[in-house]
Structure formats: structure tokens, C-alpha cells
Amino acid sequence: MLIGMKHILTAFLIGLAATAAAQSFPALPEKDIRLQTAEELAATAAALEAAIELKPAEVDLRVKLGFTYTRLGKADEAQRAFESAVSLDPKKAIAHYMLGLIYEKKGLKEKAVAAWKACLESSPEPRLRETALKHLNNLTAH
């Protein structure tokens, strides 16, 4: 599962970089967040927060912010970023996926089940769907 998530994150970040390059956001670090130090991640989070203020409807910025906070170990901030992404785009499967993980880790079973179901409904990506289904089955089997 971890390897699949790395591939998903890499593909997402490449796509996001292309999108961000075509738009006029504050300068976002080009270095992959998986390779950034805690100090660099904090700077990335600040840049993303500033970019979101300029472009509040930009869902991908919120998703990247969620991943950045996840890397920083800030689950509450990551949760808020992913929740705001799905409020703007209810079909944003990767945000539902990450919310499923966060809610599960926090012991929020009902919210996790809802997130995994939303991921299944909105994702055409087989790896996301497979993982969501496994988590959903584990949560509802008990």
C-alpha cells in the first residue's frame, strides 16, 4: 500500500506542478515535498496558505497543503485542508482517500467509512479504489 501511495503522490505532485506553473501563484518550492526538510515543509505550507488566500477556489492547492501538513505530522491541519478540498470539489478522490486515513487514525470510524465510500464513488484509479475497499471492509466487518 505504501508503494502505491508513493506513486499516486508523485503523479499528483507532477500534475500540480504543471498546473501551478501555468498560473500566477506566490512562488511555491519546486522540490518534492517528500524530500523537503521540516523547515522547507513549513515554508511550503506558508506559501500554500498565501496562494490559497489569492485563489480560494483552487482545490489542488488545498490538497497539496493537506499533503504538506501530513508530512509535517500535523493531522488536524491536514484534515482541515482535505475537508476544505472536498467541500469545494466533492469528487476529489485523493482528498477523500487522505481523509479516510486521517479519520481512521483518529478513531473516527463513521467519518472514515463515509470518506472511503466517497473515495470509491469518485475515483477511477484502481489503486485508490482497491485500498478504499479494503479499508471499508475492515471498518465495517467489526
C-alpha positions in Angstrom: 0.0 0.0 0.0 2.8 2.4 0.8 4.5 2.0 -2.5 1.2 2.6 -4.3 0.6 5.7 -2.3 4.1 7.0 -3.3 3.2 6.5 -7.0 -0.1 8.3 -6.5 1.5 11.2 -4.6 4.3 11.5 -7.2 1.8 11.6 -10.1 -0.4 14.1 -8.3 2.6 16.4 -7.5 3.8 16.4 -11.1 0.4 17.3 -12.3 0.0 20.0 -9.7 3.4 21.5 -10.6 2.3 21.8 -14.2 -0.9 23.5 -13.1 0.8 25.9 -10.7 3.4 26.8 -13.3 0.6 28.0 -15.7 -1.0 30.2 -13.0 0.3 33.2 -11.1 0.6 32.0 -7.5 3.2 33.0 -4.9 6.5 31.2 -5.6 6.0 27.6 -4.5 9.0 25.4 -3.8 9.9 23.2 -6.7 11.4 20.5 -4.5 9.2 17.4 -4.0 7.6 17.6 -0.5 8.8 14.0 0.2 12.4 15.3 0.0 11.9 18.5 2.0 13.2 19.1 5.5 10.8 20.2 8.2 11.9 23.8 7.7 11.3 23.6 4.0 7.9 21.9 4.6 6.9 24.8 6.9 7.9 27.3 4.2 5.9 25.3 1.7 2.8 25.3 4.0 3.1 29.1 4.4 3.4 29.6 0.6 0.4 27.4 0.0 -1.6 29.2 2.6 -0.8 32.5 0.9 -1.6 31.0 -2.5 -5.0 29.8 -1.2 -5.8 33.3 0.0 -5.2 34.6 -3.5 -7.1 31.7 -5.2 -9.5 30.3 -2.6 -11.4 28.1 -5.1 -8.2 26.3 -6.2 -8.8 22.8 -4.9 -5.4 21.4 -5.8 -3.6 23.9 -3.6 -5.7 22.7 -0.7 -4.8 19.1 -1.5 -1.1 19.9 -1.7 -1.4 21.8 1.6 -3.0 18.7 3.1 -0.1 16.5 2.0 2.4 19.1 3.3 0.8 19.1 6.7 0.6 15.3 6.6 4.4 15.2 6.0 4.8 17.7 9.0 2.8 15.3 11.2 0.0 17.9 11.7 -3.0 15.7 11.3 -5.6 18.4 12.4 -4.3 20.9 9.8 -4.1 18.2 7.1 -7.6 17.2 7.9 -8.9 20.8 7.6 -7.1 21.2 4.2 -8.5 18.0 2.8 -12.0 18.7 4.2 -12.0 22.1 2.5 -10.8 20.5 -0.7 -13.8 18.1 -0.7 -16.2 20.9 0.2 -15.1 22.7 -3.0 -14.9 19.5 -5.1 -16.9 16.6 -3.7 -15.4 14.3 -6.3 -11.8 14.9 -5.3 -11.0 11.3 -4.7 -7.4 11.8 -3.3 -8.8 14.1 -0.7 -11.4 11.6 0.4 -8.7 8.9 0.4 -6.5 11.0 2.7 -9.4 11.9 4.9 -10.2 8.1 5.3 -6.6 7.6 6.5 -6.7 10.5 8.9 -10.2 9.7 10.3 -9.2 6.1 10.8 -6.0 7.0 12.6 -8.0 9.3 14.9 -10.6 6.6 15.6 -13.4 8.4 13.8 -15.0 5.3 12.3 -18.2 6.8 10.9 -16.3 9.6 9.2 -13.7 7.2 7.9 -16.4 4.9 6.4 -18.0 8.0 4.7 -14.6 9.1 3.3 -13.8 5.6 2.0 -17.2 5.4 0.4 -16.8 8.8 -1.2 -13.4 7.8 -2.5 -14.8 4.6 -4.1 -17.6 6.6 -5.7 -15.4 9.3 -7.1 -12.1 7.6 -8.1 -11.5 5.9 -11.4 -8.0 5.0 -10.2 -7.8 1.2 -9.4 -5.2 1.5 -6.7 -7.2 4.1 -4.8 -10.4 2.1 -5.2 -8.7 -1.1 -4.1 -7.3 0.5 -1.0 -10.5 2.2 -0.2 -12.5 -1.0 -0.5 -10.0 -2.8 1.8 -10.3 -0.1 4.5 -14.1 0.0 4.1 -14.3 -3.8 4.5 -12.1 -3.7 7.6 -14.1 -1.0 9.2 -17.5 -2.5 8.5 -16.5 -6.1 9.4 -16.4 -5.3 13.1 
